[in-house]
Amino acid sequence: MRSVLIGAGTYGEVYLAYLQEAGVNVVGFLDDAPKFENQSVRGVPVLGPVSRLESLREKYDVEAVYCPLGSNKLRARILREAKELGYKIPNFMHPKAMISPDVVLGEGVYVLMGTTIMPYTVLHDYVMISMGVHLAHHCVLEEGVFLSAGCNFGASIHACKNAYCGIGSTIMTGVHTLGEDCLIGAGAVVISDVPDHAVMAGVPAKVLKIKGE
């Protein structure tokens, strides 16, 4: 399936390797940064800015779009727009991730190597999970949630839309909710529910601020 990859930076370069290893035919990147204009990454051309999505199908016979961007809102928006344009939005599950067959997956979900996801967990559209994450049973990750490398995520936790958990953070079993668009800092240990838009850090994690206030 002929595909394009959104984001030509280092993370996009890494995903290019993973996708090619999986047999995905990546025909090009899209990136808005001027430095990538007329460039290529590992021999794969940067075809232009993201706005070119509208014309790629006709010119390059592109069928699918991958968008492993770290910005939750931007990733979700681009994938939603790609879907509305008629592109397929495949999932990518690294072969060295351990995902129970009882896990429910949406579209545009990406899970990297060394991650373990226990049964009866639900990953909604555009969730991205990095390497070495341990995600316990009966969790719900809403649209656009991101779990960074080494995150430990306890059981029966509901992560609301666009929640972001930093590298090595721990969300303890007994926490019920991570609020919408919250940010959990690297290495933080969360032991109680997190408000919407909260920025959390520390051991145990405390609210540093509420975004927008």
NORLINWO-V93296 format. One record per run of one state. SS is the DSSP state (~ for helix, > for strand, _ for the rest). FROM is the first residue (numbers start at 1). LEN is the number of residues. If there is no record, write none. Layout:
ss = (SS;SS)
from = (FROM;FROM)
len = (LEN;LEN)
//
This chain:
ss = (_;>;_;~;_;>;_;~;_;>;_;>;_;~;_;>;_;~;_;>;_;>;_;>;_;>;_;>;_;>;_;>;_;>;_;>;_;>;_;>;_;>;_;>;_;>;_;>;_;>;_;>;_;>;_;>;_;>;_;>;_;>;_)
from = (1;2;7;10;22;25;31;34;37;40;42;44;47;50;61;64;67;72;85;88;89;92;94;98;100;104;106;110;112;116;118;122;124;128;130;134;136;140;142;146;148;152;154;158;160;164;166;170;172;177;179;183;185;189;191;194;195;198;202;203;204;206;211)
len = (1;5;3;12;3;6;3;3;3;2;2;3;3;11;3;3;5;13;3;1;3;2;4;2;4;2;4;2;4;2;4;2;4;2;4;2;4;2;4;2;4;2;4;2;4;2;4;2;5;2;4;2;4;2;3;1;3;4;1;1;2;5;3)
//
